[in-house]
Amino acid sequence: MKELSKQDKDAIRDALMEYCSNYPSQNRASESLNGVSAATVSQICNSKYTSISDDMFSRIAAQIGYSLERWTLTESDAFNRITFAMTDAQAYKNTTWVVGDAGCGKTTAAIEYRRTHRNVFYILCSEDMKKSDFVREIAKQVGAPVDGTNLRDILEYAISMIAFLQNPLIIFDEGDKLTDSVFSYFISIYNRLENKAGIVFLSTDYIKRRVENGLRYNKKGYKEINSRIGRKFFDVNVATEQDVYAICQANGLTDMAEIKRVQREAAQGEYDLRRVKRVVHACKRILEAKRMKGEQA
């Protein structure tokens, strides 16, 4: 990892202060971050960097959605549709399940939405999450205490904090990875937050087959979940050739031959934006190397 400049640290500080503004206090914000103390948050926000390692700065940047790679986001059709779904859910307290292929930009859009809107909480789901993990992650993200032993009390406290806010939104990323036991637990959370908060799930279309099978075999909780998302998924298309062109231009790749190369790579990779990002980076490195070689000649 390269050494961070003061400019890098100042940029992370500004992003952290913006992140903290989404919470009632800096202490609440620090509780939502893994491995980051309230003292560390306070020191960085007050530009006291002496005792803060570059690794800590990078850890904070990753958790609050700030990229040190200087990557410029572009508003593709998928990005705009995902943003619309989140905006609608937050404004009208709806529950929506957004479905799109891996690499279409769901996570990027969600983190950017959280960064630019108040009272938005992002939870990344995983296959090994138990009920206790699920509840504590929700509580941690909203800045509620997580050190209790009674899950019901932890959840009730977190939900009371969410319900107190104006138009809160909870985003569950990779929701299809939750086990059935945790999946069904969402129903009790929904019931407590109905008409009090918007909820958005993000996942691949695997969830469609899972819900279909759950309904076919009358598995516990699937009818309720299907009803709560309006019996319909919000589909997002993959990026297009035009989107890839816009990404190249926005990130300083203007050589048409190289843009065509990126577009070919994107088409071969089913327009996975993670692959697009890597190819754009590689093309820029190659062009920079050629430029430097030319100057030395």
N, C-alpha and C positions, 0 to 999 in steps of 0.2 A: 504494500500500500504506500502510495506516494505521501510525502510529508505535506501536511495541510498548511497553506499560507494564512496570514491574518485575514486576508480577503475571504478565503473559504470559511474561516471560523466566524467571521462577521455575518456572512450569508446564512450560515446554520443558526447563529444566534437570532437573526431576524425571523427565520422560519420557525424557530422554537417559540419565540415570543408570540407569533401569530397563532401557533398551535395552542399555547397556553390560554389565549384569549377565548378559546372555545370552552373553557372550564371556569368554574366559579373562582378558582384560585390556582396559583402555581403549584401548591401542594397537591391539589386534586389532579392537575395535569401530570405531575411526576408519578403519581400512583398508577397512571395508565401506561407508563413506560416500563419495559423490562430492564432490570439492572441499572436503573438510573435513580439516584436519590434526589430528594427535594433540595438538598444543599447544592448538588451539582447543577440542577436546573437554575437555581438562584444565582450561582456564580457565573454561569454562562450568560444569563439574561442581563447581568450587571457588568458584562465584558471583563470578567476576572478569569483569564484563561490559564494562568501560570501553572496551576496544579491539575489541569484537565488534559488528559492524554488525547492524542489524535484518534486513537481507537474509540474512546468515549464519544468524541464528536461524530465519528462515522456511524457509531451505533445509534446515536440519537437521530442523525439525519435519515437513516434507513427506516426508523420507526415512525417518523413524522412525515415521511413521503417527500423528503428533499433529496434531489439527486445532485451529486458532485460531478456528474458526467456532462453537464451542460447540454442535456438533451432537450430539444424544443418539442413540446406537444403540438399536434395538429388536430383539428376538429374533423375527424373522419365521420362518415355516416354512422358507423358503429358507436363511436364516442358520443355523438350527439343523441343517438337513441338511448344509450345507457344513461346519459345525463338527464334526458327527458324523463325517463322512468323514475330516477331518484328524485328529481324536482317535484314530480307529480305525487309521489309517495309521501314526501316531506310536507308538501303544502296541504294535501287532502287526507293525510293519515291513512293511506292505502297500504296494502300488502301486495307486493309484486315479486314474481320470480323471473329474473332475467336469464335467458339461455343463449349461449354463444360458444363457438368453437374455441379451443385453447389457443391463446395467442391473438385473439381478436381485440384485446384491449380492455377487458372488463375490469381487471384489478387497477390498471392505470387510471381509468375513468373514475373509479370509486375513490381512490386515494386523492386524486385531484379535486373531486367533489368535496371530500372531507376537508381538504386544505382550504377551500374557498368558501365554505359555508359553516355557519355556526350550528351547534347542537347536533352534530353528525358524529356517529360512533361506528368504527370499523372493526369487525371481528373476523379474523381468518380462521376458518374451521379446518379440522383435520380428522383423519380416520381414527386416531387413538384418543380422541376426546371422550372423556366420561362425563356424566351429568355434572359432577362437581367441577370439572375443568370448564365446562360450558358456562355454568353459572358464574364461576369466579372470573372468567374472561370477560363476560358482560359487565360484571361489577367493576373490574379493573379498568376497563375502557371508559366507564362513566365516572371514574374517580371515587367509587364507593368502597368501603372497607371489605377486605377479602379474607381476613384472618379468623373469622368465626368458624365454628364447627357445624352450625345449623344452616344447611343449604337454603331452607325456606326463608330464614331471616335475612341471609345475604341477598337472596333474590328480591325479597320484598323491599329491602332498603334501596337496592339499585333501581328497581322499577319506580319507587316513589320519587327518586331523584330525576329519572327520565320524565315521568309524568308531570313534574313541576315545570319543566322547560317549555319554551314556546316552539312548537313545531319540531320536535326531535325526530331524528331518523337513525335507525340502526341498520347497518349493512352487514350481512353475513356472506362473506366471500367463500367460494368453494363449498357451498351448503350441501351439495350432493355427497360429500365425503362423510357426513355425520352418520353414525350408526343408528339403527332403528330406535333404540332406547332413548338416545339423545334427540333424535329427529322428532319423536312423538312428544318429548318434553317441551318442544317449541309451542305446542298447543296451549299449555298453561301460561306460557309467557305472553302469547298472543292475546289470550282472554283477559289478562291483566292490563294489556296496553291498547286494547281495541278502542279506537276513537281518541287515543291519547298520543300515539306515535306512529310514524310511518316505518315500515319494515321492507327491506329489499334483500332478496337472496340472489346470489350470482353463482352460476355453475355452467358446466357443459350440458349437452342434451342427454347425457346419461340419465339425468333425473327424470326425463319423460318416461323412459322404459321402466324405471324403478317405481314411479307412481302408478303406471299402468298395471304392473304386476301386483303392486300393493292393493290396488282396487279390485283386481281380478280375484285375488285370493283373500280378500276381506281382511287384510292385515291391520292390526291396531293402529289407529291414528291417521291412516292415509285418506280416508273419506273427509276427515276434519281438515287436514292440510290442504287437500284439493279444493275444498269449499273456501278456505280462507284466502287462497290466491286467486279466487274468482273462477276456478276450473279452467284456467288458461295460462299458458306461459307467454312471456314477452320475448319474442325471438329477435336476435341481433345477427345481421349478416357479417361475413368476413370482409376484410378490407378489399379495396379495388385497386386497379392499376393507377387510377387517378389519385387515390389516397397515398400510394407509395411515392408517386411523383411529388406530391405536396410535402411529404415527410422529408424527402431528399432535399428539396429546396429550402425548407425551414431550418434544416440542420447543416446548411452550408455546402451541400454537394450539388453543384450546378453544371458539371460536365455532363453533356447529354449521353455520351458513350457509357459513362459510369452509371448514370441513372437507368439506362436501358439494361445494364447488367443487373442492377438491384431489382428491377421489375421482373427480369427473367428468373432470378433466384427466388423472388417472392412467389411467383406463379408455381414454381416447382415445389415450394414449401407450403402450398395452400394458403398463402398470404398471412402466415404467422408473423405478427409484428415483432416478436422477439428475434426472429431470424432476420427480418428487415433491418432492425437496429444494428445487429452484428455486422451485416454486410455493408451498411452505410459506413460504419466505423472503419471497416477494413478498407473500403474504397478510399476514404479520406486519408488513411495512413499511407496507402500506396501513392496517392497523388502528392502528398507532402514529401515522401521519400524521393520521388522523381524531381520535385521542385528543388529540394536541397542538393541533389546530385547535380542538377543543372547549374546551380549557383557556384558549386565547387569546381566545375569544369572550366 
